[in-house]
């Protein structure tokens, strides 16, 4: 019996490996499904500077490169979903789908079917993932800008922008439905757990900003510290802050989220600040900021009578994979020569 098991185990492993090979690589599967005309739209040179020109405006307000959803067939859309789920967690992908669905809500409210079009979300590759060790991909449209850079198998996932308009649907069959509510509610939970003394430090401006301050600039330098430092929070408040950070990290696959969280915890937490601006309850304009040694999170809900969210995660050195690309060029034998 034992001898039979020893024989069967390698066979089972070979079968499992064969199935993995049959499944293929989601990136290659999607690109290979594109027609020559579609591929010409979707795959650009890695050095194309439009890669850094990201935005979260509707397509009628910001001209985008890439292939839009409404030019893909049903099988291609299925392949794109599998590809997206290699870069996003299930919950992250569901957030993106929900944001796309808000275009239908805006179209019903405004009657504008051109500006409010859920088919105008664009997929673009910079470099050829089927051949290159260094390449990038963006998925972008109204209130979504996801930017991934892959260097020797390592992935950078910033800038990462998600927004929602309306943040709470005001009427119709989905009345009261909220998008990005966890990012908002966890922020309120944290600021309202503070003592009056803590609030005086955390709230660094009374009137809310009109948008995230980093907006869509290609490179963000560290903001000056504003708000209350991590060290001045009690243990429960520190847990609340980390839970809020986790909500942003959990957009990514579990392994990537855990690795990024570990890097944050390994940094000097004296550089970690939480700052608040504006109202302390839902329904009025508010903004918060989390600044660490290596990253910045901004959340703003000020526009449209505080029913329009913009949120972003930026890495000071890692946006668009700058740190990974720099390391690659420093260590790759080809580039050393």
Secondary structure, 3 states (H helix, E strand, C coil): CHHHHHHHHHHHHHHHHHHHHHHCCHHHHHHHHCCHHHHHHHEECCCCHHHHCCCCCCCCCCCCCCEEHHHCCHHHHHHHHHHHHHHCCHHHHHHHHHHHHHHHHHHHHHCCCCCCCCCCCEEEEECCCCCCCEEEEEEEECCEEEEEEEECCEEECCCEEEEEECCECCCCCCCCCECCHHHHHHHHHHHCCCCHHHHHHHEEECCCCCCCCCCCCCCCCCCCCCCEEHHHCCHHHHHHHHHHHHHHHCCCCHHHHHHHHHHHHHCCHHHCEEEEEECCCCCCCEEEEEECCCEEEEEEECHHHHCEEEEEEEECCCHHHHHHHHHHHHHCHHHHC
